[in-house]
């Protein structure tokens, strides 16, 4: 059976397949790079969220990262055990904790950022700077069209609804 006769496009001509193929490849590479540093992808997400706004409550982190509150408690427990975050009384709500980065985590942030940038450079190496910018913009538009939260990976919540 020929491609023309069957009316079947080759998978490498299908955008969803290419995005899935690259997504899997990049997710594995990201996990490997983070593991080398001793950080899991979900841990990375929490640390980066705190790097941009330290002192968020667990509830705020759940909403921002679309992670179920029970999973967030486990993540913060693990980060606290690794001396990456501390729970402090939240200044705006005595019933809540403010999650803050420790000095250890602050020292690790540049390494995490560098690993992420190195992966981006490796993935986009075949592209010019203009092509990289165009790809980024197109992917952001596609993600927005899919209703995805900017900067939040849907896999963080384990594939299920966060709320």
N, C-alpha and C positions, 0 to 999 in steps of 0.2 A: 504494500500500500504506500503510495507516495503522499507527501505533504499536501500537494495540490489536490489530489483525488480525495483525500480525507477531509480537506478543509481545515486542517489543524495547523495552527501556527506553532513554530518551534518555541519552547519555553523561554529561551533567551531573547525572544521578541515580546514577551509579555511583561509589562511593568510590574504587576503584582508579584510575579515569580522573581524578577530581578531584585525587587525591594526585599522580599522574604529571604532570598539567597544571601544578599549583602547583610541584611539585618542579623541573620544567624551567624554569619562569619564575624561581623563586628562585635556582636554580643559575646561571642566566645573569646575574641581577642581582648575585649574590655575586661571580661572576668579574669582572664589570665594575668593581665597587667595589674589589676587591682589585687589579685591574690598574691602576686609577687611582693606587693607593698604590705600585705596583711589586712586588706580591706575588702569587704563584700560590696557588691553593687548597691544594695539597699543602704548599707552603712555610708557609702559614698554620697548617696542622695541626701541623707539626713545631715551629714557634715557640711555638704555644700549649701544646703538650705540654711543651716545655722551660720555659715560663713557670711551669707548675704544679710541675715537678720538674726543675730544672736539673741537668746533670751525668749524665744517663742515658747508657748505652752505646748504640751503634747497634743492637745486638741488642735491648735493652730498648725502644727506640723502635719497632723493627719489630714487636715483640709488642704493644705498647700501641696502635699505630695500624693494625695489620694490613696493613703494607706489606712487600713482599718485600725481602729484604736487599740484593739488587742495586739495586733502585730506591732504597732508603734511602741507599746509598753515593753514588749520583748526586745525590740531594737534598742530602745533607750537603756534598758537593763544591761544589755550586752555592751553597749558603748560605755556605760558607767563602769562596768567591770573591767574594761580595757583602759580606764582612766582617760577617755576621750571627751566625755561630757559630765556635767554635774547637774543635779536637780537642786534648784533653789526656790524659795518661796516667790511666787509670781507677784510682781509689784501691783498689778491691777486686779488680782483675784487670789485671795488668801487660800482658796480651796484648790488652786492649781499650782503646778510647778513650772518654773521657767527653766528651760533646758539651755545650758550654756556650755560653750566649748572650753576645754581645759587648755593649758599651755601646750601639752603634748599634742593635742589635735591641731592647734594653731600652727605648730611647727611642721605638722604633716601636710597641711593644706597646699603649700606650694608644690610638694612632690605629687600630690593627687592631680593638681591642675596641669603640671608638666606631663604626667602620664596621659591625661586626656588629650592634651594638645599633640603629643607625639603620635597617638593613635589617629587623630584627625589628619595629621600630616601624612602618615603612612597610607591611609585609605584614599586620600585625595591627591596623592603624588602624581598620578597621570594627568592631572588637570592644571591649567594655568590659574593664576590668582583670580582673574575675571570669571573663569568657569566655576571655580569654587564658590565665589559669591553668588553666581547665578544658580548653582545647584542648591546652595543653602536657602536662598529665597524661594525657589520652587518647592523644596521640601517643606519649608515653613508654611507655604500656602496650602499644600496638600494636607499637612497635619491639621491646620486650622479648619480646612474643609471637612475633615473627619471628626471635628469636635474635640480634638486632643488638647490637653492642658499644656501650654508652652513650658518646656523645660521639665516635664514630668513624664517618665516612662510608664506606660500602662502596665508593665509587668511588675511594678513595685508592689502592687496590692495583691500579687499572687494570681492575677488573672480574673479575680472576682470583683464584685462591686465593693467599694470602700465603705459605703455607708449602709 
